Amino acid sequence: VSIQVKPQENTISIETEKKKFEPIPSLTVYRLDFLAEIQTQEGTKKVLIELQKAKLVTDIMRFRRYLGEQYTKDSLPIITIYFLGYKFDENLPSVLEISRTFKDRLSNQVIEYHKNEFIESLTHDSYIIQLFNLKTEMRNRLEKVLSIFSQASEKLKDHIIYYDLPMDDELQKLIVQRLLYAASNEILKRQMDLEEEVLMELQDLERKIESQEKEIQEKDKMIQEKDKTIQEKDKTIQEKDNILEEAKRALEEKEKLIQELLKKIQN
């Protein structure tokens, strides 16, 4: 019904070849907040929508932490939608819904959905859209809108998607018009090129860090194995010392016994 945009955008400055610092969106996270009023069967209600754009596959752990934080803040229901711009799973459909199923576990009977505050607060539905596998047939409004986000290789070149599908939906037209404006903005295009360059450097750095971490783990494992070997040797030495100590005590007892026998013979 209505929506208010509350941008919370983190920007950083990157020094360009011209030695000028240009602010560009945060390289790993881009965040926008929306307060929306939506129409439901029960009436209108307000919901909070938070949009985050992550650049690296490894940001999955950050999303896990974010979800954990959201569950601790309030009891609002959570719905997650993930647009994945990397190879995910070709065995799954391009638009996947993971929803809650209500099931009587004793009888294995699926029961009709029943809205419950406890369940709504502790579980959430998810949607996953695989952009590289997204080939829509324009059968409904959802497919028409999602077709804009498709990143099939034949349509994608230098940050530009060549969109040649029919447009007969108002939302579809609006999104395309906004993107056309962005594509013609030279400053934005220059920022995208700069962002891509720095992102590649970040990915190289990330791979180096992962390689170093792997080497450290292997070295730690070797050290642990050496420590274990030393401990085993120490244990073997201790056992030998114990055996020698017991032999020494036995010898002393024998000598003591011999002395007592000699005394008795002398007497």
N, C-alpha and C positions, 0 to 999 in steps of 0.2 A: 504494500500500500504506500509506504514512504520509506525513505532511507536517508540517514545523515552520515556523512563521511567525516571521520575523525583521524586524520593522518598522524601517525607516530613514526616518522621516517628517519632512520639513522643514516647520516651521510658522512663521508670522509673525503679528504682532499688528496688528489694524486698529482704529483709533479709531472707535467707533460714535457715534450721535447722543447717547447718554447719557454720552459722554466716558469710557467704560470701554473698556479694551483687551481684545479677545477674540481668543484664538488660533484661527486657521483654517488648514486645509491650504494649503501653498504654492500660489499661484494658477496657476503655469505647469507645475509638475511635482509629481506625487504618486507616491511610490516605496515599494514593499514587496518584501522579499526572502523567498523560500521555499526551504527545503531539503527535497526530496521523494525518496522511495524509490518507484520504479516497477517494475512487473512487465513483462518482455519475454520473447520466445521463448527468449532465451539465459539468462534468470534475472532476479534483481532487481539494480537498480543505483541509485545516488544521482545526482540531477541538481539543478542550481541553477536556480530560476525567479525571474526578476526582472520585476516588474510596474511599469510606468510609465504615468501618466495625464498627457497633455499637453492644454493648453487651447487653444492657437492652432495654426492650420494651418502657420504658419512654423516650428514646432518640428521640422519634417522635417529641417532641417540639424543640429539637436541629436541626433536619432536617428542620423544618419550618423556624427557624431563619436562617439556612444556605441558603435556597432557597431565602429568602428575601435579604440576603447579595449579592447573585449572581445577582439578578435583579437590584441591585443598582450599580454594578461594570461596566457592559458593556451591549451591546445589542445582545450578542451571543444567539442563540437558545438554549433551555435547554431541555434535555430528561432525565427523571429519571427512574432508574431501581432498584427495591427493591427485594432483596432476603430475604424472611422472614423465620427465623429459629424458629418460635414459632407458636402455633395454631392461625390461623387468621380467616378464615371463610370457613367452609366446604360446604356452599351453592354456593361458587364461584369456578370456574375452577382453576387448579393448576398454569396455566400460563395465566395471565389476561392482556389484553391490554386496556388502557384507552386513547382513541385518540380524537382529535378534530373533530367535525362534523360541516360542513358548511351548514347552513339552512336559507332559506328566511323566517323570522318569520311572515311576513304578509301573505304569501301563504302556509306556512308550507311545502315548497318543499325543499328537500335536494339538494344542488347544488354541482358541482364538485369542488374539492379542488383547491384553487387558492393561490399560495404563495404570502404572503404579509408581508413586513418587520414589520409593526405595530403589526400584529397578532403574528408573530413568536417571537417578543421580549417580549410580555406580556402574552403569554399562553404557555403551554408545554404538551407534551404527556408523559404518564407514563406506565411502565410495572411492574407487581407484580408477583413474583414467590413464591408459597407456597412450601417450601422444604419438609415439612412433608407429603404433599399430592401429591408430584410429582411422578407420575407413568407413565413413557413415554413408548410408543410402538415402538420407534426407526423407525418411518415412514419417518423422514427427518433429515437433519443435525442439526437443532435446537434441536430436541428431543434427538439426540445422545449426543450432548454436554451437555445439561441440565441434562441428566441422571446421569452424574458424581456428580452433586450437590444434588441428592436426599438423603434425610435423613429419609427414611422409617425405622421404628423400627427394622425390621428384618435384616437390612444391617448395622446398626450403633451400635458400641460397643467400649467404651473407646476411643473416638475420632477417631476411625478407621472405615472407610466405606469399606465393603467387596463388591468389584465391580466385578461381574461375567458376565457382558453383552458383546455381540460381539462387536469388535472394527474394523470398516472398514473405518473410517474417520481419515484423517491425524491430524486435530486439536484435535479430541477426543483422539487419541493416545498420542499426545504431552502432553496434560493436565494430563493424567493418569501417564505418565512417570515422570513428575515433582512431582506429589503427592506421587508416590512410593518412590522417593528420600527423600521427606520430612518425610514420615512414617518410614524410616529406620534411620533417624537422631536422635540419643539418646538425644542430647542436646535440640533439638526442642521438643521432647516428654516430657522431664523433665520440660521445660518452660510451655508447655500446661497444665501439671498437676498442676503446681504452680499457673498458671493463673486461672484455674478452682477453686482451693481452695480459692483464694482471691476473685474471682467473687462471690462465694457463700456467703462469709462474707459481700461483698458489697450489695448483694441482701437482706440479713438479716437486714443490717443497713438501707437499703432503706425502708423495710417494717416497721421497728421501727419508722423511721422518719415520714412515712405516718400515722402510728397509733397516734404518738404524735401530728401531724398536725391536725388530726381529733379530738383529745381530745381538742386541743386548740380552734378549730372552734366551738366545742360544748360549751366550757366554754365561749367563746366570745358571742355566741348566748344567753346563760343564762344571762350573764352580760347585754347584750342589752335588754333582756326581763325585767330584774330587773330595768334597767335604765328607760325603758318605763313605768313600773309600778310606779316607783318613780315620773316620770314626770306627769303621770296621777293623782297620789295622790296630787302632788304639784298644778296641775291644779284645782283639786276639792277643795283644801284648798283655793286657790286664788279666786275661784268662791264664796265659802262661805264667805270669807273676803269681797268680793265685795257686796254680799247680805247684810251682816251686816253693811257695810258702807252706803249702800243705805237706810237701815232701820234706821240707826242713823241719816242720813240727814233728812229723813221723820219725825222722832220724833222731831228733832230740829225745823223743819218748823212748826210742830203742836204746839210745846211749844211757838214758836214765835207768832203764830196766836192766841193762847189762851191769851198770854200777851197783844196783841193788843186789843182783845175783852174785857178783864178786864179793860183796860184803858178807853175804850169807855163807858163801864157801869158806871165806877166811874165818868166820866165826865157828 
